Amino acid sequence: MIWIRHRLFDAGKLKSRKFNIPVICVGNITVGGTGKTPFVEYLIELLQDKHSLAVVSRGYKRKSKGMQVSDENSTAEILGDEPYQMLKKYPKTLIVADSDRCRAIDYIQKKHPEIKAVILDDAFQHRYVKTRCKILLIDYNRPIKDDYLLPVGELRDLPSAQKRASIIVVTKCPKDLKPIDFSNLLKEINPYPYQKVFFSCLNYGTPYKCLTGEKVELNTDMSLLLFTGVAKAKPLKDYLTYSIKELKSIEYSDHHNYSNTDNAKIYSEFSAMNSKNKWIVTTEKDAAKLNDFSNEIKDKLIIIPVKIKILNEGEEILTQKIKHYVEKDTRNSQLFEN
């Protein structure tokens, strides 16, 4: 079915639309956990000083219907947890939640002519929008060549879909990769001549208190109760394990919507910890959905921010390619070919 769908697009039976505004598509071939949100935030920080931006997301597991546009009344339930997280961090960026990306871009161009570029979050399979800047994220720990389509494996698209990317970013790499490692990864990916491959790792920032924003330095005297509703919690767990005395973890499914029962369970587990210097910790994505949690938890809750870092001196090249695409006429650009 996936193969037939792609063939219909390739043959023009299903139509892709071009827009007269730069559109950057970020996505993956595997299900969840490749670091899409940190990369979209990386793009926002890269471009926001000179350009008014909009992010279009499906808003996975949001409770609202249809198209939703960010405003002062937006919540995670309306936009989705990851779009709402972006809104809180980048309030000047317009966030639109809509599964119909073409409709969302039409709305942006009509109602917000000040927007100079649109970022499509998790839209690599959404071929109704045609763009020359397609960024494919591949998890270092889950090579596409070793995986299989759902339900046997974790691929949501054919491995051959990699050819549609103009930029490939290998995410969650170890920070100490050696030149031979980069060379071997390039051989495995085997990019086309028009594709540029970059490598990135996760950088966890200084935790901050949920209620006050005050920074909290991790140390070896601390005991932490971590709760997460993300696709892959292991990188964060590994990071925390090396930084503190004791770590306990409660893991929920990706995009989990927290309830009063979860509130009670987390507080019960925290209360049972036998430590004077103990804290509860979670991700920015999870923190976006905790409005109804008790102040007993929020008072002891610290949030771990995460950013990506481009490795192997590739950041300057990636920056130039993205800025060139946004600032120049994309129809005439030879940097992005499919």
C-alpha positions in Angstrom: 0.0 0.0 0.0 2.8 2.4 0.8 4.6 1.6 -2.5 1.3 2.2 -4.4 0.8 5.5 -2.7 4.3 6.7 -3.7 3.8 5.5 -7.2 0.6 7.5 -7.5 2.5 10.7 -6.4 5.4 10.0 -8.7 3.0 9.5 -11.6 1.1 12.7 -10.8 -2.2 10.9 -10.0 -1.9 12.3 -6.5 -1.0 15.9 -6.7 1.7 17.8 -4.7 1.4 21.5 -4.3 4.1 24.2 -4.5 3.9 27.3 -2.4 5.5 30.7 -2.9 7.0 30.6 0.6 10.0 28.6 1.7 8.8 25.3 3.3 11.2 23.2 5.3 10.0 19.6 5.9 11.4 17.7 8.9 10.5 14.0 9.5 11.7 10.4 9.7 11.1 7.0 8.3 10.9 5.2 11.7 8.3 5.6 14.3 9.1 8.1 17.1 12.2 8.9 19.0 14.5 10.3 16.3 14.6 13.8 17.8 12.2 15.7 15.5 11.2 18.3 18.1 14.8 19.3 19.2 15.7 19.6 15.5 12.7 21.8 14.7 13.7 24.0 17.7 17.2 24.1 16.3 15.8 25.5 13.1 13.7 28.0 14.9 16.7 29.3 16.8 18.7 29.4 13.6 16.2 31.5 11.7 14.0 33.5 14.2 16.3 36.5 14.5 15.8 37.5 10.8 12.6 35.8 9.8 9.1 35.5 11.1 8.4 31.7 11.3 5.5 29.3 11.5 5.5 25.7 12.5 2.8 23.3 11.2 2.3 20.1 13.1 -0.4 17.4 13.1 -0.5 17.9 16.9 -0.5 14.1 17.7 -2.9 13.0 20.4 -4.3 16.5 20.9 -7.9 16.6 22.1 -9.1 19.3 19.6 -10.3 18.8 16.1 -9.6 20.6 12.8 -7.1 23.4 12.4 -5.9 25.1 15.6 -3.8 28.3 15.7 -1.7 29.3 18.6 -2.9 32.3 20.8 -2.8 33.3 24.5 -5.4 30.6 25.3 -3.5 27.7 23.7 -2.8 24.6 25.8 -1.2 21.2 25.2 -4.7 19.7 24.8 -5.5 22.1 22.0 -2.2 22.1 20.1 -0.6 18.9 21.2 2.3 18.5 23.7 5.2 19.1 21.3 3.7 22.1 19.5 2.7 23.6 22.8 6.2 23.1 24.1 7.6 25.0 21.1 5.0 27.8 21.7 6.2 28.2 25.3 9.8 28.4 24.3 9.3 30.5 21.2 6.2 32.7 21.7 7.0 34.8 18.6 6.7 31.7 16.4 3.2 31.0 15.0 2.1 27.4 15.7 -0.6 25.7 13.6 -1.9 22.3 14.4 -3.6 20.7 11.4 -3.3 17.3 9.7 -4.0 19.0 6.4 -0.7 20.8 5.9 -1.8 22.4 2.6 -4.8 24.0 4.3 -2.5 25.2 7.1 -0.1 26.9 4.7 -2.9 28.5 2.8 -4.2 29.9 6.1 -0.8 31.2 7.1 -0.2 33.0 3.7 -3.7 34.5 3.8 -3.9 35.6 7.5 -0.2 36.1 8.3 1.6 37.6 5.4 4.5 38.5 7.7 5.5 34.9 7.9 8.6 34.3 5.8 9.1 30.5 6.2 7.2 27.5 7.3 8.6 24.5 9.1 6.6 21.2 8.7 7.0 19.1 11.7 6.9 15.3 11.2 5.8 15.5 7.6 8.3 13.5 5.6 5.4 11.2 4.5 3.1 14.1 3.7 3.7 14.5 0.0 0.8 16.8 -0.8 3.2 19.7 0.0 6.1 20.0 -2.5 9.4 21.4 -1.1 13.0 21.1 -2.1 14.2 21.2 1.5 13.3 17.8 3.0 15.2 16.9 6.1 15.3 13.2 7.1 16.3 12.3 10.6 17.8 8.9 11.2 18.5 7.6 14.7 22.1 6.5 15.1 20.9 3.6 17.3 18.3 2.3 14.7 19.9 2.1 11.2 17.3 1.9 8.5 19.1 -0.9 6.7 18.7 -3.1 9.8 15.0 -2.4 10.3 11.7 -3.7 8.9 8.3 -2.2 8.1 5.6 -2.2 10.8 4.5 -4.3 12.6 7.7 -6.5 12.3 10.0 -3.6 12.7 9.8 0.2 13.3 9.8 1.5 9.8 6.7 3.7 8.8 7.9 4.1 5.2 9.9 2.2 2.7 13.7 2.4 3.1 13.8 3.7 -0.5 12.0 6.9 0.7 15.4 8.1 1.9 16.0 9.2 -1.7 13.4 12.0 -1.3 15.6 13.8 1.3 17.8 16.7 0.4 19.4 16.7 3.9 20.0 13.7 6.1 20.8 14.1 9.8 21.9 11.2 11.9 20.7 12.0 15.4 21.6 10.8 18.9 25.2 10.0 17.9 27.8 9.5 20.7 29.8 12.7 21.2 33.1 10.9 20.9 32.7 9.5 17.3 36.0 9.2 15.5 36.7 10.0 11.9 36.5 6.3 10.9 33.1 6.2 12.5 31.8 9.0 10.4 33.2 7.3 7.3 31.6 4.0 8.1 28.2 5.7 8.7 28.4 7.5 5.4 29.0 4.2 3.6 26.0 2.7 5.4 23.7 5.6 4.4 25.2 5.7 0.9 23.7 9.1 0.0 22.9 10.3 -3.5 25.1 13.0 -4.9 22.4 15.7 -4.2 22.2 14.7 -0.6 24.3 16.1 2.3 24.7 14.1 5.5 25.2 15.6 8.9 25.7 14.0 12.4 24.3 15.3 15.6 24.1 14.5 19.3 21.8 15.4 22.2 23.0 18.1 24.6 21.1 18.2 27.9 21.0 21.7 29.5 20.9 22.8 33.1 17.6 21.6 34.8 15.3 24.3 36.1 12.5 24.4 38.6 9.0 24.0 37.2 7.4 26.8 39.3 10.2 29.4 39.4 12.5 28.7 36.5 15.5 28.7 38.9 18.5 26.6 37.7 19.3 23.4 39.6 22.8 21.9 39.2 22.9 18.1 39.2 25.3 16.5 41.7 26.2 13.1 43.1 24.2 13.7 46.3 20.9 14.0 44.5 18.2 11.3 44.2 15.8 11.7 41.3 12.5 10.2 40.3 12.2 10.5 36.5 8.8 10.2 34.8 8.6 10.4 31.0 6.0 10.0 28.2 8.5 9.9 25.3 9.3 7.3 22.6 12.8 6.6 23.9 13.8 7.5 27.5 17.1 5.6 27.6 19.4 8.5 26.5 18.0 10.7 29.3 18.2 7.9 31.8 21.8 7.2 30.9 22.7 10.9 31.2 21.1 11.2 34.6 22.6 8.0 35.9 26.1 9.3 35.5 25.3 12.7 37.1 23.5 11.8 40.4 23.4 9.3 43.3 20.2 7.5 42.6 17.6 7.3 39.8 14.2 5.8 39.8 12.1 5.9 36.7 8.4 5.7 35.7 7.9 5.4 32.0 4.7 6.0 30.1 3.8 5.6 26.4 4.8 8.4 24.0 2.5 11.5 24.2 0.9 10.2 27.4 -1.9 12.3 28.7 -1.4 12.6 32.5 -4.3 12.0 34.9 -5.0 12.4 38.6 -4.0 8.7 39.0 -0.6 9.4 37.5 -0.2 12.4 39.8 -0.9 10.2 42.9 1.4 7.4 41.7 4.3 9.8 41.0 3.9 11.5 44.4 3.7 8.1 46.2 6.9 6.9 44.5 8.6 10.2 45.4 7.5 10.1 49.0 8.9 6.6 49.4 12.4 7.6 48.4 14.7 7.7 51.4 16.8 10.8 50.6 17.1 14.3 52.0 18.1 15.7 48.6 15.5 14.3 46.3 13.7 15.8 43.3 11.2 14.8 40.6 12.4 15.3 37.1 10.8 15.2 33.6 11.2 16.5 30.1 10.0 19.8 28.6 7.6 17.8 26.4 6.0 16.1 29.5 6.0 19.3 31.5 3.7 20.9 28.9 0.9 18.7 30.1 1.1 19.0 33.8 -1.2 22.0 34.5 -3.5 19.9 36.7 -0.7 18.3 38.7 -0.6 19.2 42.4 1.7 21.9 43.8 3.2 19.2 46.0 4.7 17.7 42.8 5.4 21.0 41.0 7.3 22.4 44.0 9.8 19.5 43.7 9.7 19.2 39.9 12.7 20.1 37.8 12.7 20.1 34.0 15.5 18.9 31.7 15.9 20.9 28.5 17.5 19.3 25.5 19.1 20.7 22.3 21.0 19.2 19.4 24.6 19.8 18.5 25.9 19.2 15.0 29.1 17.2 15.0 32.2 17.0 12.8 32.3 20.7 12.0 29.1 20.4 10.0 27.2 23.2 11.7 28.4 26.0 9.5 27.6 24.1 6.3 24.1 23.2 7.5 23.5 26.7 8.6 24.5 28.1 5.2 22.3 25.6 3.4 19.2 26.3 5.5 19.6 30.1 5.4 20.3 30.1 1.7 17.1 28.2 1.1 15.0 30.6 3.1 16.6 33.8 1.9 16.9 32.9 -1.9 14.3 32.0 -4.5 13.8 28.3 -3.8 12.5 27.7 -7.4 16.0 28.6 -8.8 18.0 27.0 -6.0 20.3 24.2 -7.1 21.1 23.2 -3.5 18.0 21.1 -3.0 17.2 18.6 -5.7 15.0 15.5 -5.4 
